[in-house]
Amino acid sequence: MPLAAARAALDATLAAAPAAPIAAIVLDEGGHPVAFARQDGASLFRHDIARAKALGAIGMGQDSAEIADRAARNPAFFTSVAVATGGALALSAGGVLIRGADGLIVGAIGVSGDTPDIDAACARAGVAAFHGDR
């Protein structure tokens, strides 16, 4: 994942935040951090939550909102997944996959700090910027 594309995605993600201070992270397809920032006033755990949303999306192969929906229907399984991964996924919207033109996962953006729907909208703005759709 090119750093310039990750930084453009990060900037667009932060710019999409309406009010609450957020933290956002861009991970490559292996779950490695490429770019991270938090807005002034974002609380301590926002980085960890944003990372868990993005890492969970990569690990499960779907956006964290879809994972949260699945978890609501099958809590025992997802409790096991959370334990098995050492808590490396957050069951809340805000982790959005970045896919290449071929449909393969190239990374994910995780956002934490506002409501789950707003976190996800900010991440989607970042994905659009990653692909140059500003």
N, C-alpha and C positions, 0 to 999 in steps of 0.2 A: 504494500500500500504506500503510495507516494506521500511523503510528509506534507507537501504543498496541498494536495487534495484533502488530506485529513484536517489540516489547519483551516482550509476554506469551509469544510463541513462544520468544524467546531465553531468558527466565527458566526456562521449562519444559524447554528443551533442556539447560541447565546443571544443573538440578535432577535430571535423569535420569542424570547421569554417576555411575557407581558408585564409582570410586576414582581413576583416573588423572586428572590435571588436563587439561581440554580447552579448546579455543577453539571458538567458534561464531559464525557470521555469518548474517544474514538479508539476502538480496538481493531487490530488486523484479524484475519481469519483464524489465526492461532491463539487469539485472546490476548495478544501483547498490546500494551498501551502505546499508541502512536502520538496522541495529542490529548491534553486535559487542561481544563480551566474551571475555575469557580468564580462566580460573580461576588462582588463585595457583599458581605453579610450572609453568604451561604454557610450553613452550619457544618460542624465537624464531620458528621457521618455521610454527608451528601456524596462525596467522592466514592466511598465504599458502596453505597446504594446504587449510584449510577453505573459503576463497574459491574456490580452483580446483575443489573438489568441487562447490560450489553453482553456479558459473558454467558448468562443464561440463554439469551437469544441465540448466540453462536452454538453453544453446547446442545441445545434442543432443536436447532434448525428452524425456529420460528420466532416472531416478535414476542416480547414478554407479555403483551396484552393477551395474545392467544394462549400463552402458557398459563397465565392467571385464570383464564376461562376454563381451561382444562383442569387446573388444580382445584377449582371450586367444585367440579364434578367428581374428582377423584383425590380427595385430600390425603388419604393414607399413602398413595403412591408418591405424591409430590413431597410429603414429609420425608419419605425415604430418599427421594432424589436430593433434597436439601441436605440431609445427613451425609449421603454418599459423596456429595460434592464439597463438603465442608462449608456449606452455606454460600456457595459460589453462584447462586441465582436468587433473584428477587422476584416474587410473584406479584408483580404490579406492572402496569403499562409504563413505557418510557424507554424500553430497550428495542431498537429497531434495526433489523438487518440491512446491510449494504450488499447488494448483489451486483455482479458484473453483467455485461451484455449477454453472456452465456447462461445467466441464471444462477451461477455458482456464488456462494457466499464469499465475499472478500473482506468482510468485517462487520462491525456493528457500532451504533452510537447509543450510549446510555445517558439518561438525563434524570436528575432528581432535584426536587426543590419546590415544585408546585403540585397541582393535582395530577393524578395519573394521566388523564386525558391531555392536559396541557404539556406535561413532560413528553408524551408521545408525539404531540404536534410539533414541539420544538425539535425532537429527534428527526422527524420526517422532513422538516425544513433543512436540517443538516444533510440528510441523505440526498435531497434534491440538489443542494450546492455541491456535494461530492461529485455528482454526475454532471455538474455544470448547468443545471436548470434554474439558475437564479432569477 
